[in-house]
């Protein structure tokens, strides 16, 4: 296996100016002066009609700060690739100061865009808006869809977050989200995003702990691949699993039909019923970063592995992460450690790293962000 790895090396240095150092190997393009997003909603950024369209959430000081006039705004930045000009609009004012509230986008065949977003696990409501045709800076009124379940405290029960939008060749638009049971669910629209219906629960993670995590990849026609963990890596020594959905059924990596996709809030499918990509244990705790499909429609995934958390309480591990890369070759998953991923971003979330991204058109190119020498692991 030959991979090209492009690195964003996170380096701290004392400088005379108050301006941050530009570590970009070229001109730095600012899309928004204040924006946050999580990596479990997609697409967070799309290129369409010669424009780069990016969603984010404005965070002003402390999480609970509601004094600033722009606190918690869900925003859209539109960068014109021809002119080099970036413009902005507010999609939803004062929703929540949380990166999980960032929107997912979908370009529709009539030139409009669909944006879908939610608060982070505090209600069962999903928000969505449709833009004017070919104008991602002008949006129609916000509409809402209330998902099944019961009211519950924050981050409990059936509360929602994370939208992942796909338009099938049939015209149906599907959104996969965290919902009932804090597990993956889906909803769908047969009128290009104007109205929505609940679909069902996709799969279970482990009981207790918190919630499983998923990343998705779409072939552009009718097949949606996903990788899944059992739980949050702070609660479980995650492995990584893969399957794909086609025509209402779930298939293992080799094409074996596993069963029908649930059409209710119940399911008999578990993460560990799927094809295992990577075996986790206390010294190897997995969390996915990105998933794509190659020209043969075979999946490839990059993920982090925490190496130093065995037996440690929360906040005391996370100083040694690695990037692993796995690719389905048609008969088996080929898994390789490719680089050191460095240290946690902060104590308490010991599995948060700089992450990695795959080139969607070239499975041999991976982009990583690390504060360690990718080859030796020495701190930078």
Secondary structure, 3 states (H helix, E strand, C coil): CCCEEEEEECCCCCCCCCCCCCCCCCCCCCCCCCCECCCCCECCEEEECCEEEEEEECCCCCCCCCCCCCCCCEEEEEEECCCCCEEEEEEECCCCCCHHHCCEEEECCCCCEEEEECCCCCCCEEEEEEEECCEEEEECCCEEEECCCCCCCCCCCCCCEEEEEEECCCCCEEEEEECHHHCEEEEEECCCCCCCEEEEECCECCCCCCCCCEEEEECCCCEEEEEECCCCCCCCCCCEEEEEEECCEEECCCCCEEEECCCCCCCCCEHHHCEEEECCECCEEEEEEEEEECCCCCEEEEEEEECCCCCCCCCCCCCCEEEEEEEECCCCEEEEEEEEEECCCECCECCCCCCEEECCCCCCEEEEEECECCCCCCEC
